[in-house]
Amino acid sequence: MGAHALHKDLEDLAAEARAELVDRIDASGAWADDPVWREAFAAVPRHLFVPYYYVGVRGGHERRWGESPDARARERWVRGAYADTPLATRLRDGELVTSSSQPSLMAMMLAALEVEDGDRVLEIGAGTGYNAALLAHRLGDDDLVTTVDLEPDITEAARQHLAAAGHHPVVVTGDGARGVPERAPFDRIIATCALTSIPPAWLAQCAPGARVLAPLATGLIVLTVRDPGSAEGRFLPTPAYFVPLRGEGRPEPEPASLGGVPRQAREDDLFRFLLDLSRGSLTPQEAYQLWEREGRPPRGRYGLTVSGGDEWGWLDDPEGPYAWPLRLP
């Protein structure tokens, strides 16, 4: 009797916390362009996707767990599950391997994806499965959604969380950079891991006119696919920091010397974005001169073009004068 009542209390608390989260995202304007996402976030229970997570404490991390014997700890767990913050869900040797992204950022990305009824969607980076559940709920058809992750323990956990929430999209274990050719063609691809360039396999698996949204260089690029080898688009104005895509041929960026770049610029988020986007093509000193000359441009002025096996970033106009090749794996 006591346990059942407690379970009901937790469910009531989860429903209340979920409604508060939805109101908070609503107020942020994240889904203003596609308010249908409000219903998905209101319906999909995030706590089922984070049965435990880690919060930073002095000297390390503290694990919050839905099955804790301490009632107050369980309450902290469920409230934290609906905070508008990213949640660390998997650590290895103290390093973050997987997280559940900040819900308002997820909402903004999903709205920017411009999903339409009947779209076939590929998600790169299954994570907890929460994003795939939101997509499946929005599309009303689990089979339209495919999500891929490199590590079997991550995909297995995502499958279990999705089943607990009543969804069964296709969950694939594999290298996200290769896409999922057997499930192609896709109308939308969304990545929840940071890239250094756009993998060619993705465009090859897209239908003409498809939309690709991916974190790249601490920004979010939105590409329109013209044909299997070409796409172009601009960055959203929002900063975005994600765990890097893991898999074959993903180079570790080499630190560049910032000598001669003023400290104020080194610490500026917009300059760091340009530095990441132009790494390997512009020296930090060249990037700084461009940044100052062009009035410290925000992310929305930058774009990316993929064509004929090449990729290049640009400022304002893909034809230049400010364009530079991306370093490909």
Disulfide bonds with the S-S distance in Angstrom:
none
